[in-house]
Amino acid sequence: MSGTHAMQVSPTEQAVPSRPQSDRTRQIWIDFARGIGVTLVVYGHVLGGLIPPHLFPDGPLAQWMSYALYTFHMPLFFFLAGLNVQRSLTRGVRPFLVSKAWTIAYPYVLWSLIQGGVIMLIPHNANIPITTSDLAAIWYRPMAQFWFLYALMICHILAALVPNRTIMIVVAIVGLIAFMLLPIRPDLALTMHHLPFYVAGLYATRVVMTWQPRGRVGWTLLIVTAAAFATAVAVGGHLSGFDANGAASLPACILGITSTVLLCKLLNETRHRWLALVGVMSMTIYVLHIMAGSGTRIIMQTLHVPPMPWAYLLAGTAAGIALPMAAHVVLQRLNLLAPLGLAPMPRRKPAPTPFVSQAARLD
């Protein structure tokens, strides 16, 4: 969820026909993971948006669901982002940073302004109003879900400018410890919490990519890991006071990521192509899901739909995924994905060498 590579496969990468089977398999499981991750993001944000207007009870169920999701679903995206960085850096530091500026920094600014502008037009329906000063501050104070793109860009810059593995690991560990000690944690500080997972993906690429659990052993390992995750959530929730980013929540975070990777490597590629499609479109879903999900809630309230918690939650989640996917298809057909920062700019093909006949050469 790297840059667009973290959350979306480059169209040029999808078009390569000569990849070995292992590489294609590897890419598909990453798309599965992106699909699961962005679905959890939408679900969590829709749930959070239903509590302030009292459309979903703010009780233990909502608290435990939110805590379980937030322990690992964003660290998962940073981990996946790190997996592709080493390969991308082989093209050089400058091309790498230019690519990330287009696929991360540009959509961060563009979609922060678009979403902020829409919220300013409907202030009475927004749970968190936006002001012009908020829009002016996006350069140093990320807004809403866009903190992820801001933090990911910082991670990519560090990966490009700090090639020494030991230094990078030390920076990640020190940053995590500093984050845990902060009395107040602004969104920008979340970079320090998520950098270790990015670094884990950065340096564990070969192991993660080549490891392939199979058959009964793989599914047994998944069940054990998922059970350990559930236990870690139960223990961590009580010890941390439901602080999903606290030290007591780290075991649940690691086990949640591990369980997701295990599941995605075990899923049948043919039967779950739909999930891979969600993963391929996950960047579009990520930047549009707040407007789609909140818009669905507003429409349902306007139509006086009774406050049925699960109806609002499931409808908002479905709309938060389906509507951005529909928008992705339309924008793709109009060749607008790249101009809107939702896909890498197509690589320019070298100009064809003009044909010169042998006779002309002799002249």
Secondary structure, 3 states (H helix, E strand, C coil): CCHHHHHCCCHHHHCCCCCCHHHHHHHHHHHHHHHHHHHHHHHHHHHHHHCCCCCCCCCHHHHHHHHHHHHHHHHHHHHHHHHCHHHHHCCCHHHHHHHHHHHHHHHHHHHHHHHHHHHHHCHHHCCCCCCHHHHHCCCCCCCHHHHHHHHHHHHHHHHHHCCCHHHHHHHHHHHHHHHHHCCCCCHHHHHHHHHHHHHHHHHCHHHHHHCCCCHHHHHHHHHHHHHHHHHHHHHHHHHHCCCCCCHHHHHHHHHHHHHHHHHHHHCCCCCCHHHHHHHHCHHHHHHHHHHHHHHHHHHHHHCCCCCCHHHHHHHHHHHHHHHHHHHHHHHHHCCCCCCCCCCCCCCCCCCCCCCCCHHHHHC
